[in-house]
């Protein structure tokens, strides 16, 4: 074929000069310019072309690329004379926070300061401008990786001033992956320290900057205005539910199918759709992530690409340490079901430990979930599902990986359950809690105080292998209450199982055995068998198991 597929290239200039495969997204240039917003923040999941698109904007507008119309010949933006005249006509400040992933506040601040110092190095020529005064030169030379914080927060604004004077024209500012340091701050516990520094930097660069013509920022999440954008009333935010720019980041189905036709792979359309379709931006429900498509076009193998491109540590942390409700909802999603929840697109990272809504909102923004239904009323519940087969595959591997930390095979528990080997079930469970429990519980509260916080996820992971033969449900109404877990056999000749979990209460129970008896008594008194009996399962084929927990000690009883 006449086009080379370049994997991982984020340079627009390289792609165009080497005639590499490229899906025309120059409509972004026109849409952004005609919207005329002062500061635009576009949020999209990772690997959705954010960096390449910003580099394209840089190549189009930057006076560094004056006279490089050849890069845009044959693309849609070049059809209009007005835009041909705009090419190469502005000074541009282009920087990225994508690689700033420090484990401490000081490391992250130093990373941002390095990025600012490098930007000053790129534009060092303005230092020789005739209107640079002594104080300007002193400030310029003070921008180093070791600069004081008060210098760093003014660096972008002042460099805008120097470029504006040098060229006699206001600047464009392009900031890629603005929220990468903020996500790392949440994961590593220095959120409060970082937001003050970021807020001051952004206020100076994007709010009180008279030398800026307009700016675009990209990221995965829309961090709450109260956190870092409190002073920016000139910010246009574009999220995954916005109509603006809905086809400019990511590939539409038409673009994907055209690419398959071009590379003589038309017969693979349905398989590609099953694996990679499902992302929704605004009202467009046919969006694909470019990373998976480009890799598939080159390697011609259906497998996870996007889901395996970077660490999923934040996602894993949120689910592993989340409430029982989060784990039960994740089980529903993995079973190709849907969940209903409010969504707040302003992510408040310091609420992620306390708010299930914040967790689902972040997973939606990150591309792991898609919107099936938008509520008509403000504050209503969204209906969400996992984005596609690739994402579901990733989550299944992730959960199995947690149990892989143990030296035992977690499906041994199911084998013991099916043959009613209560002795082995108890030995296995205590071995698992000793080996795995602390790995699950890296959150704010120790496992001895709140095992139910993650227990549903733990036990659902143990019985995940039985999904082929059993329908597994959690926290559903039956009889006079809500059971913890039920395994309903697909073959009605097999036994059904009802699990009830209890945390040992020393004020009410003398021993763990008393707690087990209380769990079994609740199954009977609440008539949790009712839903199974209604489905035609004989009462004699329903087995009850009570689980009692005291820290990492477990006791299981059955009748």
BELTA-V698680 format. One record per residue. RES is the residue in three letters. NEAR is the number of other C-alpha atoms within 12 Angstrom. D_CENTER is the distance of its C-alpha to the mean C-alpha in whole Angstrom. Layout:
# BELTA-V698680
{{RES/NEAR/D_CENTER} {RES/NEAR/D_CENTER}}
This chain:
# BELTA-V698680
{{UNK/14/35} {UNK/10/35} {UNK/19/32} {UNK/20/30} {UNK/27/27} {UNK/25/25} {UNK/23/22} {UNK/24/20} {UNK/25/22} {UNK/24/21} {UNK/26/24} {UNK/34/25} {UNK/27/29} {UNK/21/29} {UNK/27/28} {UNK/30/30} {UNK/19/33} {UNK/18/33} {UNK/22/32} {UNK/26/29} {UNK/29/27} {UNK/40/25} {UNK/35/24} {UNK/32/26} {UNK/35/23} {UNK/36/26} {UNK/29/26} {UNK/32/23} {UNK/34/26} {UNK/26/28} {UNK/22/26} {UNK/30/25} {UNK/27/29} {UNK/16/30} {UNK/18/28} {UNK/18/29} {UNK/25/26} {UNK/32/27} {UNK/34/23} {UNK/35/20} {UNK/41/17} {UNK/45/15} {UNK/46/11} {UNK/49/9} {UNK/43/6} {UNK/37/8} {UNK/38/11} {UNK/41/12} {UNK/41/15} {UNK/40/15} {UNK/38/17} {UNK/38/19} {UNK/40/20} {UNK/43/20} {UNK/36/23} {UNK/37/24} {UNK/46/25} {UNK/39/26} {UNK/38/29} {UNK/42/30} {UNK/39/31} {UNK/32/31} {UNK/27/35} {UNK/21/34} {UNK/26/34} {UNK/22/37} {UNK/20/39} {UNK/25/36} {UNK/29/36} {UNK/20/37} {UNK/34/33} {UNK/35/32} {UNK/22/36} {UNK/17/35} {UNK/24/32} {UNK/20/32} {UNK/29/32} {UNK/26/35} {UNK/17/37} {UNK/19/37} {UNK/12/40} {UNK/13/38} {UNK/26/35} {UNK/26/37} {UNK/20/39} {UNK/27/36} {UNK/33/34} {UNK/27/35} {UNK/28/36} {UNK/32/34} {UNK/41/33} {UNK/42/29} {UNK/48/27} {UNK/39/24} {UNK/34/22} {UNK/33/19} {UNK/33/17} {UNK/29/15} {UNK/21/17} {UNK/31/17} {UNK/28/16} {UNK/28/19} {UNK/23/19} {UNK/24/21} {UNK/29/22} {UNK/24/25} {UNK/24/23} {UNK/34/20} {UNK/36/23} {UNK/30/25} {UNK/29/22} {UNK/42/22} {UNK/36/26} {UNK/26/26} {UNK/32/24} {UNK/40/27} {UNK/30/30} {UNK/24/29} {UNK/33/29} {UNK/34/32} {UNK/20/33} {UNK/19/32} {UNK/25/34} {UNK/20/37} {UNK/19/40} {UNK/30/39} {UNK/28/41} {UNK/18/44} {UNK/21/44} {UNK/15/48} {UNK/19/46} {UNK/23/44} {UNK/16/46} {UNK/14/47} {UNK/14/44} {UNK/24/41} {UNK/23/42} {UNK/15/42} {UNK/28/38} {UNK/36/37} {UNK/22/39} {UNK/24/37} {UNK/34/33} {UNK/26/33} {UNK/27/30} {UNK/22/32} {UNK/25/33} {UNK/19/33} {UNK/25/30} {UNK/20/32} {UNK/28/33} {UNK/38/29} {UNK/30/28} {UNK/33/31} {UNK/41/30} {UNK/48/28} {UNK/36/31} {UNK/39/34} {UNK/48/33} {UNK/41/32} {UNK/36/36} {UNK/39/37} {UNK/39/36} {UNK/28/37} {UNK/26/41} {UNK/25/41} {UNK/24/40} {UNK/18/41} {UNK/23/38} {UNK/29/35} {UNK/39/32} {UNK/44/28} {UNK/41/25} {UNK/44/22} {UNK/40/19} {UNK/39/16} {UNK/38/13} {UNK/38/14} {UNK/44/12} {UNK/34/11} {UNK/41/14} {UNK/46/13} {UNK/39/10} {UNK/32/13} {UNK/30/15} {UNK/34/13} {UNK/29/13} {UNK/27/17} {UNK/23/18} {UNK/26/20} {UNK/32/18} {UNK/21/21} {UNK/23/23} {UNK/34/20} {UNK/35/20} {UNK/24/24} {UNK/33/24} {UNK/38/21} {UNK/31/22} {UNK/29/26} {UNK/34/25} {UNK/36/23} {UNK/31/26} {UNK/31/28} {UNK/41/27} {UNK/45/26} {UNK/29/28} {UNK/24/31} {UNK/31/31} {UNK/25/34} {UNK/33/34} {UNK/35/31} {UNK/32/31} {UNK/37/28} {UNK/44/24} {UNK/47/21} {UNK/43/17} {UNK/43/14} {UNK/40/11} {UNK/41/7} {UNK/40/8} {UNK/43/11} {UNK/41/13} {UNK/27/16} {UNK/26/19} {UNK/19/21} {UNK/30/19} {UNK/35/19} {UNK/31/21} {UNK/21/23} {UNK/22/26} {UNK/28/25} {UNK/19/26} {UNK/24/26} {UNK/27/22} {UNK/29/21} {UNK/34/18} {UNK/33/16} {UNK/36/13} {UNK/46/12} {UNK/34/15} {UNK/23/17} {UNK/19/20} {UNK/28/21} {UNK/36/19} {UNK/32/18} {UNK/37/19} {UNK/39/19} {UNK/43/16} {UNK/46/16} {UNK/37/19} {UNK/32/20} {UNK/29/22} {UNK/21/25} {UNK/26/24} {UNK/35/23} {UNK/29/26} {UNK/21/28} {UNK/31/27} {UNK/27/28} {UNK/17/31} {UNK/19/32} {UNK/25/31} {UNK/16/33} {UNK/22/31} {UNK/18/31} {UNK/14/32} {UNK/25/28} {UNK/27/27} {UNK/17/26} {UNK/23/25} {UNK/34/22} {UNK/32/21} {UNK/22/21} {UNK/32/18} {UNK/44/16} {UNK/36/17} {UNK/34/15} {UNK/46/13} {UNK/43/14} {UNK/39/15} {UNK/26/18} {UNK/21/20} {UNK/29/19} {UNK/28/18} {UNK/28/19} {UNK/37/16} {UNK/43/16} {UNK/47/13} {UNK/39/16} {UNK/36/15} {UNK/38/16} {UNK/47/19} {UNK/38/21} {UNK/27/20} {UNK/32/22} {UNK/35/25} {UNK/26/26} {UNK/19/25} {UNK/20/26} {UNK/18/25} {UNK/25/22} {UNK/26/20} {UNK/28/16} {UNK/32/15} {UNK/38/12} {UNK/33/10} {UNK/21/12} {UNK/18/12} {UNK/15/11} {UNK/16/10} {UNK/28/8} {UNK/20/10} {UNK/27/8} {UNK/34/7} {UNK/33/10} {UNK/31/12} {UNK/39/11} {UNK/40/12} {UNK/42/15} {UNK/40/16} {UNK/41/15} {UNK/33/18} {UNK/30/20} {UNK/31/19} {UNK/39/16} {UNK/38/17} {UNK/36/19} {UNK/35/17} {UNK/42/15} {UNK/37/18} {UNK/29/19} {UNK/31/16} {UNK/35/17} {UNK/27/20} {UNK/21/19} {UNK/22/20} {UNK/25/18} {UNK/31/17} {UNK/29/18} {UNK/29/17} {UNK/26/17} {UNK/35/14} {UNK/33/14} {UNK/33/12} {UNK/32/14} {UNK/36/11} {UNK/33/14} {UNK/40/12} {UNK/26/16} {UNK/24/16} {UNK/33/13} {UNK/29/16} {UNK/20/18} {UNK/25/16} {UNK/32/15} {UNK/35/14} {UNK/31/12} {UNK/43/10} {UNK/45/10} {UNK/42/9} {UNK/39/6} {UNK/41/5} {UNK/41/7} {UNK/39/6} {UNK/38/3} {UNK/44/6} {UNK/42/6} {UNK/41/9} {UNK/42/12} {UNK/37/14} {UNK/28/18} {UNK/24/20} {UNK/23/20} {UNK/17/22} {UNK/10/25} {UNK/10/26} {UNK/11/24} {UNK/14/22} {UNK/16/22} {UNK/23/20} {UNK/29/17} {UNK/26/18} {UNK/37/14} {UNK/35/14} {UNK/40/12} {UNK/43/12} {UNK/38/14} {UNK/32/16} {UNK/35/14} {UNK/38/11} {UNK/33/14} {UNK/27/15} {UNK/30/13} {UNK/35/12} {UNK/27/16} {UNK/22/16} {UNK/26/14} {UNK/34/16} {UNK/27/20} {UNK/22/19} {UNK/31/19} {UNK/35/22} {UNK/20/23} {UNK/21/24} {UNK/25/27} {UNK/17/30} {UNK/21/31} {UNK/26/30} {UNK/35/28} {UNK/27/29} {UNK/27/33} {UNK/32/32} {UNK/30/32} {UNK/20/35} {UNK/22/37} {UNK/33/36} {UNK/24/38} {UNK/16/41} {UNK/22/41} {UNK/19/41} {UNK/25/40} {UNK/19/42} {UNK/23/39} {UNK/31/36} {UNK/28/37} {UNK/21/37} {UNK/32/34} {UNK/36/32} {UNK/27/34} {UNK/25/33} {UNK/35/29} {UNK/36/29} {UNK/24/30} {UNK/24/28} {UNK/34/25} {UNK/37/25} {UNK/26/24} {UNK/25/21} {UNK/41/20} {UNK/35/21} {UNK/24/20} {UNK/29/19} {UNK/19/21} {UNK/20/24} {UNK/20/26} {UNK/28/26} {UNK/24/30} {UNK/19/29} {UNK/26/27} {UNK/37/26} {UNK/37/25} {UNK/33/22} {UNK/37/21} {UNK/42/24} {UNK/40/23} {UNK/39/20} {UNK/39/22} {UNK/40/25} {UNK/40/23} {UNK/39/22} {UNK/36/25} {UNK/36/27} {UNK/32/24} {UNK/24/26} {UNK/27/29} {UNK/24/27} {UNK/15/29} {UNK/21/32} {UNK/26/31} {UNK/26/29} {UNK/36/27} {UNK/38/26} {UNK/35/25} {UNK/28/26} {UNK/25/28} {UNK/20/32} {UNK/27/35} {UNK/20/38} {UNK/17/38} {UNK/20/35} {UNK/26/31} {UNK/38/31} {UNK/39/29} {UNK/39/28} {UNK/39/31} {UNK/44/31} {UNK/35/33} {UNK/29/35} {UNK/20/35} {UNK/17/38} {UNK/21/40} {UNK/16/43} {UNK/21/40} {UNK/29/39} {UNK/38/37} {UNK/40/35} {UNK/44/34} {UNK/42/33} {UNK/43/33} {UNK/41/31} {UNK/37/33} {UNK/36/33} {UNK/33/36} {UNK/21/38} {UNK/14/41} {UNK/10/43} {UNK/12/43} {UNK/19/43} {UNK/14/45} {UNK/21/43} {UNK/28/40} {UNK/27/43} {UNK/26/43} {UNK/32/39} {UNK/34/39} {UNK/29/42} {UNK/31/41} {UNK/36/38} {UNK/33/40} {UNK/25/42} {UNK/29/39} {UNK/37/38} {UNK/28/42} {UNK/18/43} {UNK/23/39} {UNK/25/40} {UNK/38/37} {UNK/40/39} {UNK/27/39} {UNK/29/37} {UNK/34/37} {UNK/21/41} {UNK/15/40} {UNK/17/39} {UNK/22/42} {UNK/25/41} {UNK/21/44} {UNK/23/44} {UNK/17/46} {UNK/23/43} {UNK/32/40} {UNK/33/40} {UNK/38/39} {UNK/39/37} {UNK/39/36} {UNK/42/34} {UNK/37/35} {UNK/37/33} {UNK/29/34} {UNK/26/32} {UNK/29/31} {UNK/28/35} {UNK/35/34} {UNK/37/37} {UNK/39/37} {UNK/35/40} {UNK/30/41} {UNK/22/43}}
